[in-house]
């Protein structure tokens, strides 16, 4: 709200803006809450779990919390939570990647300054396994003359799943005519 004097000569200069919110109960909220306290992060597979506590100043009402995250910029993604939620898991993140995390408290007046934290997401769950498949052929039994034989496929379930294909090279000289 701004105030200006109005006279027969016109309107005078306006005052500076003054903000306030009046709730249904008649309580006047004149400022946003303080940031949440005790922000900590724990990596989980392909994610990060954030935990926090209420702002230290409990005299200003809190209507909820906003969790934000981004790889290089904070708050690229934001999630609004209720006033009794003090833990949130961000999922579907890149494995073992650094993120900038924020948690803000808010009320009818506005949002607090963010509580910042940098943390790495968890690695992909390790599913260490190895599967080997062999196509048992010899140079004489290959379906196509001159084709590779003894083909083996090995699948490895590591942090980055990989497939390794090996084979034996055919003897090209046997299949070249005119030698």
C-alpha positions as CSV (number, residue, x, y, z in Angstrom):
1,X,0.0,0.0,0.0
2,X,1.2,3.6,-0.7
3,X,-0.2,6.8,0.6
4,X,-0.4,10.3,-1.0
5,X,-2.0,13.5,0.0
6,X,-4.8,14.8,-2.2
7,X,-5.7,18.6,-2.1
8,X,-7.4,21.1,-4.3
9,X,-4.0,21.7,-5.9
10,X,-3.6,18.0,-6.9
11,X,-1.9,14.8,-5.6
12,X,1.3,15.0,-3.6
13,X,4.2,12.5,-3.8
14,X,3.5,8.9,-2.8
15,X,5.1,7.2,0.2
16,X,7.2,4.1,-0.1
17,X,5.4,0.8,-0.5
18,X,4.3,-0.9,2.7
19,X,3.2,-4.5,2.6
20,X,1.2,-6.6,5.1
21,X,-1.2,-9.5,5.0
22,X,-4.1,-9.9,7.3
23,X,-5.3,-13.5,7.8
24,X,-8.9,-14.7,8.4
25,X,-8.2,-14.8,12.1
26,X,-7.1,-11.1,12.0
27,X,-3.4,-11.8,12.6
28,X,-1.2,-9.4,10.7
29,X,1.7,-11.0,8.8
30,X,4.2,-8.4,8.0
31,X,7.1,-10.5,6.7
32,X,8.0,-13.9,5.2
33,X,9.3,-16.6,7.5
34,X,13.0,-17.2,8.1
35,X,14.7,-20.0,6.1
36,X,14.4,-23.6,7.4
37,X,17.2,-24.7,9.8
38,X,19.5,-27.7,10.0
39,X,19.4,-28.6,6.3
40,X,21.1,-31.9,5.5
41,X,21.2,-34.2,2.5
42,X,21.8,-37.9,2.1
43,X,22.5,-39.6,-1.3
44,X,20.1,-42.5,-2.3
45,X,20.4,-44.5,-5.5
46,X,19.8,-41.9,-8.3
47,X,18.5,-39.3,-5.9
48,X,19.0,-37.2,-2.8
49,X,17.0,-37.1,0.4
50,X,16.7,-33.7,2.1
51,X,15.9,-33.2,5.7
52,X,15.4,-29.9,7.6
53,X,13.8,-28.3,10.7
54,X,11.4,-25.4,11.2
55,X,12.8,-21.9,11.1
56,X,14.5,-20.9,14.3
57,X,12.1,-17.9,14.7
58,X,8.8,-19.6,15.5
59,X,6.8,-16.4,16.0
60,X,6.3,-16.0,12.2
61,X,3.8,-18.5,10.8
62,X,4.9,-21.0,8.1
63,X,2.4,-22.3,5.6
64,X,4.8,-24.7,3.9
65,X,8.1,-25.4,2.3
66,X,9.5,-25.3,-1.2
67,X,12.3,-27.7,-2.2
68,X,14.4,-26.7,-5.2
69,X,17.2,-28.4,-7.1
70,X,19.3,-28.0,-10.2
71,X,22.6,-29.3,-11.6
72,X,24.2,-25.9,-12.2
73,X,21.5,-23.5,-11.2
74,X,19.4,-23.8,-8.0
75,X,15.7,-24.1,-8.2
76,X,15.4,-25.2,-11.8
77,X,12.8,-27.6,-10.4
78,X,10.7,-26.8,-7.4
79,X,8.3,-28.8,-5.3
80,X,5.8,-27.2,-2.8
81,X,5.2,-29.2,0.4
82,X,3.0,-28.7,3.5
83,X,3.9,-27.2,6.8
84,X,4.5,-30.6,8.6
85,X,6.8,-32.1,6.0
86,X,10.4,-32.0,7.0
87,X,11.9,-34.6,4.6
88,X,11.7,-35.0,0.8
89,X,13.5,-37.3,-1.6
90,X,14.4,-36.0,-5.1
91,X,14.4,-38.9,-7.5
92,X,15.4,-39.7,-11.1
93,X,18.7,-37.8,-10.9
94,X,21.9,-38.5,-12.7
95,X,24.1,-41.0,-10.8
96,X,26.9,-39.5,-8.7
97,X,26.3,-36.0,-10.0
98,X,26.6,-32.7,-8.0
99,X,23.3,-30.7,-7.4
100,X,22.5,-27.4,-5.8
101,X,19.6,-27.8,-3.4
102,X,17.4,-25.3,-1.6
103,X,14.6,-25.3,0.9
104,X,12.5,-22.2,1.5
105,X,9.7,-21.7,4.0
106,X,6.7,-19.6,3.0
107,X,3.6,-18.0,4.4
108,X,0.8,-15.7,3.0
109,X,3.2,-12.8,2.8
110,X,5.9,-14.5,0.7
111,X,8.9,-16.8,0.6
112,X,12.0,-16.9,2.8
113,X,15.5,-16.7,1.6
114,X,16.7,-20.1,0.6
115,X,18.7,-22.4,2.7
116,X,21.4,-23.7,0.3
117,X,23.3,-27.0,0.1
118,X,25.5,-28.8,-2.5
119,X,25.3,-32.6,-2.6
120,X,26.0,-35.5,-4.9
121,X,23.2,-37.9,-5.9
122,X,23.7,-41.6,-5.1
123,X,25.1,-44.1,-7.6
124,X,23.0,-46.5,-9.5
125,X,22.2,-49.6,-7.5
126,X,24.9,-52.1,-8.1
127,X,23.6,-55.2,-9.9
128,X,26.9,-56.9,-10.5
129,X,26.3,-59.9,-12.7
130,X,27.8,-61.4,-15.8
131,X,26.0,-63.4,-18.4
132,X,27.9,-65.1,-21.2
133,X,26.2,-66.5,-24.3
134,X,28.2,-68.6,-26.8
135,X,27.2,-69.4,-30.3
136,X,29.2,-72.6,-30.6
137,X,30.4,-72.7,-34.2
138,X,33.6,-73.7,-35.8
139,X,35.0,-72.5,-39.2
140,X,33.4,-75.6,-40.8
141,X,29.9,-75.1,-39.2
142,X,29.5,-71.4,-39.7
143,X,26.3,-70.7,-41.7
144,X,28.1,-68.2,-43.9
145,X,31.5,-69.1,-45.3
146,X,34.1,-66.6,-44.2
147,X,32.0,-65.4,-41.3
148,X,33.4,-65.0,-37.7
149,X,32.9,-68.0,-35.5
150,X,32.9,-68.8,-31.8
151,X,30.9,-65.6,-31.1
152,X,30.5,-64.8,-27.4
153,X,28.3,-62.2,-25.8
154,X,29.0,-61.1,-22.3
155,X,26.7,-58.7,-20.5
156,X,27.9,-57.0,-17.4
157,X,25.5,-55.3,-14.9
158,X,27.8,-52.6,-13.5
159,X,27.2,-48.9,-12.7
160,X,27.1,-48.4,-16.5
161,X,25.7,-51.7,-18.0
162,X,27.9,-52.9,-20.8
163,X,27.9,-55.7,-23.4
164,X,31.1,-57.3,-24.6
165,X,31.1,-59.2,-27.9
166,X,34.0,-61.4,-28.9
167,X,34.6,-63.7,-31.8
168,X,37.3,-65.6,-33.7
169,X,38.4,-64.2,-37.0
170,X,37.8,-66.4,-40.1
171,X,40.7,-67.5,-42.2
172,X,40.1,-65.2,-45.2
173,X,42.7,-67.0,-47.4
174,X,40.5,-70.1,-47.5
175,X,37.6,-68.2,-49.1
176,X,39.5,-66.2,-51.7
177,X,39.1,-67.8,-55.1
178,X,42.0,-67.7,-57.6
179,X,44.7,-68.3,-55.0
